[in-house]
Amino acid sequence: MKIVYKYKISIFDDTLIWLPKGAEVLHADTQDDDIYIWALINPENKSEGRTFTVYGTGHEIHENVKYITTFFHGRYVWHVFEVLG
């Protein structure tokens, strides 16, 4: 069984989220002024820690990250990445 869940993330710090193994991150955006990612998960799978980070346009992006999506929040444009390894 698969289901879509949402998880709150932070703009200002790396965010560790415990996701079921095999979770597929689908999207990130704002809802009620908070930032979330939505992931397709199998809730029966064991969890693993995965870290996400958000960069603003023009900010230096570190190595070893995987791009997820871009979203707008007010007048800012943000870019969500998963930290690999």
C-alpha positions as CSV (number, residue, x, y, z in Angstrom):
1,M,0.0,0.0,0.0
2,K,1.3,3.5,-0.8
3,I,0.1,6.8,0.4
4,V,1.2,10.5,0.1
5,Y,2.3,12.1,3.4
6,K,3.6,15.6,4.0
7,Y,6.6,16.5,6.2
8,K,7.5,20.0,7.5
9,I,11.0,21.3,6.6
10,S,12.9,24.4,7.5
11,I,14.4,27.1,5.2
12,F,17.1,28.0,7.7
13,D,18.6,24.6,8.8
14,D,19.0,21.2,7.3
15,T,16.0,19.1,8.2
16,L,16.2,15.4,9.1
17,I,13.1,13.5,8.3
18,W,12.4,9.8,9.1
19,L,10.8,8.4,6.0
20,P,9.8,4.8,5.2
21,K,12.5,3.1,3.1
22,G,11.8,3.6,-0.6
23,A,9.9,6.9,-0.1
24,E,9.7,9.0,-3.3
25,V,9.7,12.8,-2.7
26,L,7.2,14.3,-5.0
27,H,7.1,18.0,-4.3
28,A,7.9,20.8,-1.9
29,D,5.9,24.0,-1.4
30,T,4.4,26.3,1.2
31,Q,1.1,25.7,3.1
32,D,-0.1,28.2,5.7
33,D,3.4,29.9,5.7
34,D,5.2,26.6,6.5
35,I,7.3,24.6,4.1
36,Y,6.6,21.0,3.4
37,I,7.7,18.2,1.2
38,W,5.2,15.6,0.0
39,A,6.4,12.0,-0.4
40,L,4.8,8.8,-1.8
41,I,5.5,6.3,1.0
42,N,4.7,2.7,2.0
43,P,3.9,3.2,5.8
44,E,4.6,-0.5,6.4
45,N,8.3,-0.1,5.5
46,K,11.0,0.6,8.2
47,S,12.0,4.2,8.5
48,E,15.4,5.8,7.5
49,G,16.7,9.2,8.2
50,R,16.9,11.5,5.2
51,T,18.2,15.1,5.3
52,F,16.8,18.0,3.2
53,T,18.1,21.5,2.8
54,V,16.8,24.7,1.2
55,Y,18.8,27.2,-0.7
56,G,17.7,30.7,-2.0
57,T,18.5,31.8,-5.5
58,G,22.0,33.0,-5.7
59,H,23.2,31.1,-2.7
60,E,26.2,28.7,-2.9
61,I,25.0,25.1,-3.1
62,H,27.1,22.4,-1.5
63,E,28.3,19.2,-3.2
64,N,26.6,15.9,-2.7
65,V,23.0,17.1,-2.9
66,K,20.1,16.0,-5.2
67,Y,17.7,18.6,-6.6
68,I,14.0,18.1,-5.6
69,T,12.1,21.1,-6.7
70,T,11.8,24.9,-6.7
71,F,9.0,26.9,-5.0
72,F,8.0,30.5,-4.4
73,H,7.4,32.0,-0.9
74,G,6.5,35.6,-0.9
75,R,9.0,37.5,-3.0
76,Y,11.6,34.8,-2.6
77,V,12.4,31.7,-4.7
78,W,13.7,28.6,-2.9
79,H,15.2,25.4,-4.1
80,V,14.9,22.1,-2.2
81,F,17.7,19.5,-2.2
82,E,18.2,16.2,-0.5
83,V,21.6,15.8,1.1
84,L,23.2,12.5,-0.1
85,G,25.4,10.3,1.9
